[in-house]
């Protein structure tokens, strides 16, 4: 038992001596420091003082840009219309009688004040002849009375009576001629007879319709403009028209109603166009194209339109310092070539690629789009 005790004592003495030697070296103070030093990159210490690694500069975001091409643009308003007569009149008999003359038929062209029909009225014609004879007699009586009055052989009162009789005869002749004029139905304006509703020898009464007259030169196109576009149309505007038969013509806005139709909430408009040969008939469907006042605008692809944080429609642009900005725009028109926008500021370039990756105020690295790339992009828009 005493021998085992000596062995344990000997082992404890050896451990104590070894621990004392290790403590004497001083390496116990660097426990963990070697691993930390090993984790640091080479050259990270200068004169025993550790330095933080430098942060690398962030690269600028690359974007593609184009210089806007400003041009005057007139927005097209396309509506549908129908041709109609400039004037329309239903001619009617002005007295009772039998039609003795009918020199026209349906489809004939007539001049203003030309007779369409004539009604028999021998008693009326005779009354005109009698009134003319009475007027001649009264005129002679006045001439004689004036000579006698100048020579002092008649009283002034008698001369006045003769002059009154002359005036009465003139009134009677006017009445007779007015009745005789009612025997003929005349065209109030030049036009085409759309229909003739009576026959030669037919008895007609006062007010009986005898014919319908249309004025076709100029001819009128009647259409309706929406309440959104009525403010852009004014009298005297030029309109391009395409008839259903393919003919293209130019007309002028002659009338624009300012009260909307209750049923459609649209505003009627009248456009006149020349029709000297009267080949354009009434009732033909017509495509009408009106144009608004030109505004300074830019045509851009639809794909580059973006929204601001507030949901406002616009574009991403860069200024002369290559700083990205948001430009609010107004859409003027939608064409096959792209969207026509107004409100783009002068002196900026439009971002056409990468616009959704940049933020307000960010500096970017722009690359101008080449003419070939721009043409290809525009071709893609049209497709």
Secondary structure, 3 states (H helix, E strand, C coil): CHHHHHHHHHHHHHHHHHHHHHHHHCHHHHCCHHHHHHHCCCCCEECCEECCCCCCCCCCEEEEEEECCCEEECCEEEEEEEEECCEEEEEECCCCEEEEECCCCCCCEECCCCEEEEECCHHHHHHHHHHHHHHHHHHHHHHHHHHHHHHCCCCHHHHHHHHHHHHHHHHHHHHHHHHHHCCEEECCCCEEEEEECCCCCCEECCCCEEEEEEECCCEEEEEEEECCCHHHCCCCCEEEEEECCCCEEEEEEEEECCCCCCCCCEEEEEEEECCCCCCCCCCCEEEEEEECCCEEEEEECHHHCEECCCCCEEEEEECCCCEEEEEECEEEEEECCEEEEECCCCCCEEEEECCCCCCCCCEEEEEECCHHHHHHHHHHHHC
